[in-house]
Amino acid sequence: MMRTGVLFLCASIALAQQPAAAPARNDDGGVKFISTSQLVVETVSVKDRGGNPVEDLTAKDFVVTEDGVLQTIRFFEFQKLPEVVTTVVQAPTSTPIVLDKLAVARIAPEQPGTTRYKDRRLLGLYFDMSAMPVTDQLRALEAARKFITKNMTASDLVAIMRFAGGSVQVLQDFTEDRAKLLGIIETLIVGETENFDDTSTEAASADTGAAFGQNDGEFNIFTTDRQLSALQTAVTMLGTLNEKKSLIYFASGLRLNGVDNQAQLHATVNSSIRAGVSLWPIDARGLTAQAPLGDATRGSSGGIGMMNGMGAAGSAAAFARSQDTLWALAADTGGKALLDNNDLAAGVVNAQKATASYYVIGYYTSNENPDGKFRRVKISLASGVAGALDYRQGYYANKQFAKFTTADKERQLEDALMLGDPMTELTIAMELDYFQLNRAEYYVPLVVKIPGSELALARKGGAERTLIDFIGEVKDEFGTTISNVRDKVDIRLSDATAAELAKRPIQYDTGFTLLPGTYTVKFLARDAETGRIGTYITKFVVPNLNKEEKRIPISSVVLSSQRVDMRDALFTAATKDKGPVASPLIQDGQKLIPSVTRVFSRGREMYIYLQAYERNATTMRPLIAFVTFYRGQVKAFETPPLPVTEGMDPKSKAVPLRFSIALNQLTPGEYNCQVTVLDPASQKAAFWQAPVMLIP
């Protein structure tokens, strides 16, 4: 992958800055300031000596302290959940209806101080599709289907989540609709796996006869971190709900790589505790009997390890370690792992029965310092009341972005990248184009535009500056990450450019080298001063122009109203190993700035750039091109035909086509801009059309 990044302050359409919200005023004309504290919600189970729940307590029977400081209980509820299955839904006998596209939902948050799910049991089914082979996926889905059909009670609300293709998706928010849940289960695609072929030890790895390569253990470190990070993202989604939550985690084990994954494991456990989520891992492999040298699904190990038992011992040890991680996740969060059991649905039933009745206690913490530190909570019974308590032992306080460490900031961006729902705190727009480099590869420039009015300025070293973080990834149609970008930009502005920032957008561009195919790009920008994040997600297609026979193959068409000297770039980044890519948008030190919004002023010129490709040509064939503006069905303007007789690139066979059009001869309004390219020799043509807006 080759890429460069350039950041410009664009002289484009002025954007109005939003007025600041005025403080609330009393009827007597005085100003009223409202202060809010962090609401802490604890779910507490109380049982007597016989293990039976104690159900007749009040708020006065509990004493709550935080870091040794007594807290005042502001919110108190008792929730009792019946365990009787009221209705049994038979599994569908006919062929299920498969949706064209599996819908992605979200976990709807609760308002502070409310109990939206009073007297309901919240069970989340989480399928780690990246960590299960096909057979284990089938067993996991069948277990979920069995629970929903035979064991789900009237008190149960079930949500369905999955981790596949590098992102966590909520397929169904908490619901009691069994038919809808079964429909989601039936629609899940089996086989969306990435890295379940674990070569855990050198002695146990299969001898494939391939050339020597890098140790897979190095890649497994990042794979395990990504699985734990995805699980952390899932529990964070559930943390918006006040009630007690159980997340049933289906996976084919989870093996740590020494101490390399300990930091992420602790972060996942801490997030679960903070969100009030207990993890109930289920080993989808069930009860297994492993052959000493492996079964027929993989090659036998090679070397002396096959003879002295090291290979068999390594496989057994790796299997045990993968279960140890599941056990640790459950033990540290209040759940229980189901291991070596072929009845996977029993694991869901265990989580169901563990939540029969509990008290919901809420208080506003007296410590209002948003430092993000762990607050230890102790809940006890008042004098004269007996019982054993089970509750969350503490939580992590909210943390202001200004107090984030470097690791916190990186973690925030990674979480936002993995979230299925885009974050829209910062407005961004994006444009993708493609230009053929050779018969196989295409250069895909990515352009992002951010309103300068939404960025915060900070003064450092006597100069104004704004900080922007960029992170993004490109995935193919199978969900595999093909390329990514991560840039951190510190822009120092002069007094003149700082004053212009509020009314002009900042434009950042980078580029990727890709093969033809269908891709999905997800790009995030964060204001590093305020922590506000904007997300842009889109699918795009890089066509195989070598297969174009009926028309003249052409590239994307770039519309612009500005050329900028590369020396005026506020920021330029390039990969260290390969250097900047020769972008076709840069000519003679001038860079064409694409108009992402395609809104143009009549007082400026419009620049149009594209490439036509003359395959198999040894010498250039003359082309003719022209641009037409339509208003409705009426032709409003057309440029004279532009003859192109030179400029073909001998490698890519690309012929550049450039137009410069004065827009003052058109009235303001919306138009369709059409570019036409003709090849008189082959009697072929190409057409491109897009809407544009002209303003005074």
N, C-alpha and C positions, 0 to 999 in steps of 0.2 A: 504494500500500500504506500502510495506517495501522496503527500498533501502539503499545502501551505496555508497559512492563515493571515489575513490582512484585515485591519480595522480602520474604517474611515468615519469621519464626521461628515455626514452627507448634507449638502445644500438641497433639501427636498421640501416637501409640503410641511408647513408649520403646523405643529400639534399643540392644541390648547392645553395648558396645565390645569389640572383639577384643583378647585379651591379647597382649602383646608376646612374640615368640619368645625363649626362653631360650638363652643361649650353650651350645655343646656342652661336655660335661665328659669328662675322661679317667677311666679306671678308678680312678686313685688319688685322685679327688675334686677335682683341679685343673681350672681352667677353661682350655679350649683356644680360642685365637682364630685364625681362618682368614682369611688375606689373599689376595685374588685380584688378578691383573694383567690388562691387556688383551692378548689374544692377537692377534698380527698375522700374517696369512697372505699370502704372496706366491707367485704363479705365475711361474716363470722358464723361458723358452725359450732353449736354447743351441744355436748352429749354428756349424759350422766355416766355413772360407773358401769352400768350394764351396756353401754354403747348406744342407748336410745336417745333420740334428739330431745332437747329441752325446748319447749315451744311456748312458754307463757311468760317470757321476760319482756321488760320494757326498757326504754332508754336509760332510766335511772339505775338499772341493774348493771350497767357497763361503765367502766372507767377507761378513758383513752388518753394516752400520753404520746407526745412526739418529741423524741430526743430528750425525754425527761420532763417536758413541759406539758401540764394538763391542758387538754383541749375540750371545747364545748361542743357537744353533739347537736347538730342543727337538723339532721335528717335521720329518720329511723323507720325501717319497714321490716316486717317479718314475711318471708315468702316460704310457702309450703307447696311442694310439688308432688302430686300423686304419681304412683308408679304403675298404675293399672293400664293395660293396653285396652282402650275403649273400642277401637275399630281396627280390624285386620284387612289390609288391602292385598288382594291377590296379585301376584306378579302378572304383568300383561302376557297373554298367550299369543296374541297376534304380533306381526312385525311392527316394531315401534316406528313412529314417525321421526325421521332424522332431519334436523334443521339444516338449512343451507349454511348457516354461520352460527357458531356457538356464541350466544350473547355474553357480554361482560357487564356485570353489575357492580355495585359498591356496597360497603357496609354503611348503612345510614346512621349517622351519629345521633346521640341524645343531647338534649339541652341540659345544662347544669341544674341539678336539683330535681330532676324528673326520673321516674321509673317507668320507662316505656314498656319494658317487658316484665312487669310485675307478675309473680307467680308463674313464671315461665322458665324452662331450663334451656340454656343456650349451648348447642353442640355444633362445633364447626368441623367439617370433614375436609382435611387438607391432603391432597394427593401430590406427592413429589414425583412427577412423571419423569424427571431427569435422572432419578436414582432407582428406577424399577425396570427390569426387563419386561417384555410383553406378558409372559406368564404371570408374573407378580402383579402387573397392572390388572389383569383379568380377575385375579383373586381379590384384589383390593376393591374393585368395582362391584364384584359379586357380594362381598361382605357389606358394603354400603347399601346395596339393593336389598339384602336380607334384613338389615336393621330397619330400614324405612318401611319395608313391607310387613314385618312381623313384630318388631319390638318398639316402635315409636309410639309414645303415649300422647294424650291430649295436652300435656304440659310441655312437650318438646318442640323447640324451634330449631331447625337445622339449616346451616349455611354450607355451601360447597365452594371450596377454593382449590386452586391447583398451581403448581410451579412447573412451567414448561416453556421452552423457547427463550429462557433467560429472564422471564418476568413472572410476577405473582398476579394472578387474576382471580377476581371474585366472580364466580359463575352464577351464584344465587345468594342473595341476602337471606337473613334468617326468616324462615317461613314454616308454616304447618301444612302447607299444601303438598301432600305426598305425591300426587300425580305430577306436579311440576318438578319435584325433586327427582322422581324416577325418570322423567324426561331428560333432565340434565345428565343423569348417570348414563342413560342410553346413548346420549349424543357425544359423550366424551370419546375422543379418538384414541384407540389403543395403538401404541407404537411410537408416541411422541417422546422418545428417549434421546439422551445425548451421550452419557458417559457411564453407563452401568457396567461396562466391561472393565472391571477393576484388576489391574495387575499390581497387586499390593506388595509383593516381595519378589526379589530377583530369583529366589529358589523356586517359588511357586508359579512364576510367570510362564506362559506358554512359549514353546520354542517354535516360532513361525518360519524360521529359515530366512528372515529378512536381514538386511544389513544392520550393523550396529547403529543405534540411535540414542537419543537422550533418555535418561531414566524417567519413567512415567511417574515416579513418586513426586517429582518436582511439579508436575501438572496436577496431581491429585491434591496437593496442598490448596491450590486455588479452587479446585472443584468443590472440596469440602467446605471451604470458606463461603463459596457462593451458595451452597445448599443451606448452610446455617444462616447466612445473611437473608436469604429468601424467607426462611422460617421466622426470622426476626421481623421482617416486613409484614408478614401475615399477622403476627400477634400484635404489632403496633396498630394495624387496622382495627382489630377487635378492642383495643384499649379505649376507644371512644365510647364504649358502653359501660354503664355503671355496674351491671349485674355480674355474677360469677360466670365465667366462660370456660368451656373445656374445648380444646383443639385436639382432635384425633388426627394423628400424623402418620399417614401410610408411607412407608419407605422400605427399601430392601437393605436395611442396615445403614449405618453412617459411621465410617471409619475415620478417626483422627490420625494425623500424621505426626506422631511425637508431640512436641510442644508447639508446633507451628500453628495449629488451629485453636489453641487455648484462648487467645484473646477474643476471637469471634464467638467461641462457645460461651464464654462468660457474658459477652454482650447480648447474645440471644437469650440466655437465662435471665439476665437482669431486665431485659425488655419484657419478658413474660411476667416476671414478678411485678414490674411497674404497671403493666396493663391488666393485672388481675386474671391472667390466663394460665390455666394448668394444662400441661402437655401430656397427652396419652399416646405415646408412640406405639405403632403396630408393625411388627416385622412381617412384611408381606410374603417373605419366603416360606413362612410356616415352619413345620417340623421337617428338617432336612436330614438326609443321610448321605454324607459325602464319600465318594470313592477316594482312596488314598492318592491317586494320581489324577483326579478329576474325571468328569463324565465325558460323554461323546459330544457335548456342546462346545468344547474348546480343545485346543491342542494340548498334548502332554508337555510337562516341563522337561527341560533338558539338563545336561550336566550331571555332576556327581550327586546333586540334591535329589535326583530321581532314585538313586540307589541307597543312600544312607538315611532316608526318611526326612531330610530337611524340607523337601518340597511339601510333603503331606503335613508336617508340623507347621510350616508357614501358612498353609491354607487354613488349617484349623485355628491358628492363632489370629489370623486376619478376620475370620468369621466371628470369633469371640469378641474381638475389639470392636467390630462394627455393631454388635449388640450392646456392648458396654456403653457406648455413646448414647444409644436410645434409652438405656436404663438411667444414665446420669441426667438426661434432659427431663425425664419423668420425675425422678427423685428430688431434683432441685426446684421443681415448679409445683409440686403437690399432686402430680399424676401418678400413673402406674403403667409400665410398659408391658405389652403382650408379646412374649417371645416363645418360640418353639411350640406354636399352637396352630393347628390347621383351621380352627374355627375363628377366623379373623373378626367376625361380627361380635364375638364375645368381648373384644377390646372396647368396642363402642358401648356395649351394654354396661361394662365396668364403669366407664365414664358417666353413663346415665345414672346408675344407681348410687354413685358417690355424691351426687347432688340431690338430696331429698328435701331438705329444709335448711334455711339459713337466714341470718339477719343482715340487713343492709344498713350500715352506719355511715353517715356522712358528716364531715366537719370542715370548716374553713380554717386552714392552718394559720397559726399565729406567726409563723415565720414566713414573711413575704419576700424574702431575698431570693430572686430568681437565679440561683447559683448552679443549678443542675446537680447538686450533691445528693447523696443518699440520706433520707430521713428515716430513722428507725422508729417504728410504731409499736407500742405495747398496749394491748387490750386485755383487761382483766375484769373479773366480776366483782361487784360491790360486796361488802362484808355481809355474810349470812347467806350468800348465793353460791352454790356448788356446781361444778361442771368443768369439763375439759374443752378448751377452745382451740379451734383451728382457723387461722386467718393469715393474711399477708403480713409479713414481718416488717415491711417498710416499703418505701417508694422513692423514686428519683424526682426531685423537684423540677419544675419547669426551668428552662434556661434561656436567657436572652441571647440572641444571635451575636451581640457584641461581646459576649463572654465565651463564645465557642472557641475551643482550641482548633489547631490545624486539623487534627484527627476528626474532631466533631464536624467540621465543615466538609471534609471529604466524605464522611459517612452520610451527611445530609444529602449530598449530591448523588451518591450511589443509591440511597434509598429512593430518591425521587426518580432516578432512572429505571428502577425495578418496579415502581408502582404501575398498576394497570391504568389508574386514573391520572390524567395529566394535571399538573399544577399550573394555575393560570393567574398567579399573583402579578406576574410581569407580562406585558403584552409583547409578543414577538410574531413576526411574519417570516416566511421562508420561501425560497425558490430553488429548484433543482433543475439543472440542464445537463446535456450530454454532448460530447464531441468525440469523434472517433480518432484514436491515436494510431492504431494499426489494424490489421485484419481481426485481431482478437480483443484488444483492450479499448476502453472508453474512459475519457476523463470526465468526471462528474463534478462540476463546481457547485458548491452549496453556499447560498447567500442568506444571511439572517439580518433582519432589520429590527431594531429596538428603539422605541420612542425615547429621545433624550430626556423628556420631561419626567420619565418614570425612574431615572437613575439618580442616585444620591451623590453629592459632591462632598469631598473631605479635603481639608487643607493639611498638607504635610510638606515640610521643607520649604515653606514659603510659596508653594504653588498649589493650585486647585488640581484635584485628581478624581477620577472615578475608577472603581474596580469592578471588573466583570469576570465571572467564571463561566467557562463553556465546557459541556460534556455531551457526548452523543455517540451513537452507535448505528451501524448499518447492518441489517439482518437480511438473509435471503428468505425465500418463501417457505423454507423448512424451519425457520427460527434460529439458524446458526449465525452467530456474529461474524461478519465478513471483515468489517473494518470499524475503527472507532477514532474518536478525537477527544483530547482533553487539553484545554488551554486555560491559562490564568493570565489575565490582561490587567496591567496597571497603567492607566492612561494619564499622563500629565498634560494639563491643559493650560494654555495661556489665558490671560484675562479676557481676550476677545473670544476665543473658542469656548471658554467656560460660560460666558454670557449667552452664546449661541446654542449651548447644549439643551437648554430648556425648550427650544422651539424647533430643533432639528434632530432627526433620528441618527443613531449610530448604526453603522452597517459593518458586519463582520462576514468574511467569506473564507472558506477553506475548500478543499477538493479531494476527491478520492479517485483511484484508478480501479475500475470494475469491469467484469465480464458481462455480456448480455444476460438479462434475467429480470425477475421481479424481486424488488427489494422493499423493505420497510425501514425508514429512518426515523429515529427518535432523538431529538436535540433539545437540550436544556440550557438556559442562560440564567445566571444568578447575579443579582446585584450584591457584591461582596461587602457592601457597607450595611445594608438592611437585611440581607438574607432572603429577599423576595425572589421567587423562582418563576420562570415562564417555560412552558413546554410546547413543542411542536412535533406532531406525529403525522406521518403521511406515507402512503405507498407510492412507489414510482417504478416505472419500467424502463430499462435500458434495452432498446430494440436491437436485434441483430440486423444491421443494415446490409450485411452481405447477402441476405436472402431477399432483399427488395428487388423485384424484377419489373414490376409494372410501372413504377414511378421513379423519378430521380431520388436517390437516397440523400436526405438532408439531415443536419443536426437540429438541436433545439434552436429556437429563434430568441435572441436576447434583445429586449427593448430597454432603452436607457435614455436618460436626459442629462447625463453627466459623465465627463471624462476627467480623471484625477491623475496628477503626476504621482508616480510611485514614491517619490521623495516626500510627499505630503501624507503618507500613511501614518496613522497614529500607532499602529502595532503591526509587526510582521513576524510570523512564526513559520518554521520549516522543520522537517524531520532532520535529525543530525546526520543520518546515514546516507540519505539520498538527495538532500538539498531541495530547493524549490522546483516545482513542476512548471514547465513552460506552458502557462495557461494561454489559451487562444484569445482570452479577453484582454491580454496585455500586448500592446503594439507600440514600439518606439518609446518605451518608458511611460506610456499613458495607459491607464487601466479603465476599462469600460465598467461602470457601476450599474448593474442591472436594477431596473425598477421593479421591486418585489410586488408593490401594490398596483403598478401600472396606472398610476394617476399622474398626468402631465399638465404642466402649465403652458398656456398658449404663448407666453413670453420666452420660452426656451425651445431649443431644438430637440427633436427626437432622433436618437441614434439606434440603428437596427443592425444587428450582426448575426450571421449564420454561416454555415459551411455546407457546400454541396460536394458530393463524393463521386468521382469518375473512376469506377472500378475498372481494373485491367487496362487502363489507358496509359500508353507510353508517352504521348504528347497531349497537351491540354486541348479539349474540345470547347469551343466558345459557348458561353451560356448567356441567356438573357433573363433579367429579373426586374420586377417592379412591385410597388406597394400600393394597395388600394384601401381606402377608408369607406366603409358603408355605414349609413345611418338608417337602420331598419333594412329595407330592401333597396334603398336608393343609394347609388354611388355618389359619395360626397366629394371625393378627391382621389386622384391617381397620379403617381409619379411617372415621369417619362421612362421608357424602357432603358435599363442599365446594361450595356454590353460588357461582359467580363471575358477577357481574352488571355489573361495571364495570372500567375500567382499560385498554381497548383503545387501542393507539397508532394515531393516524389515518394515519400514513405506512406503517408495516409491517403494519398490521392485527394486531399481536401482542397477545395477551391473556396477562398473566403469571399463573402458577399457583404458589402457595407453600404449603408444608406444614411444620409443626414437630411432630415426633413424639417423645414420651418413650419411650425404649427399655427402661426398667426393668421394663416389663410383659412382656418377652420373655426367654426363657432363652438363655444363651450357645449359640452354634452357627452353622451356615451356613443361610442363608435365600435364597429368591428374592424380590426386591422388585419388585412390579408396580405401575405407575402406569396408571390408566384414566381417560380423558377422554371424556365423553359430550356430544353436542349434541342435545338433545331436538327442536329445531325441524327439523333436517335428518335426524334419526335416523341419525347417523353416530357412530363411535367411534374411538378411537386407544388402542393398548396399547404399553407399554414395559416390559421386564423385564431384570433383571441380578442376578447373585449378590452377596450381601453377607455379611460375617462379623461376628458379635457376640462380644465377649470380656467377661469380668467387669470 
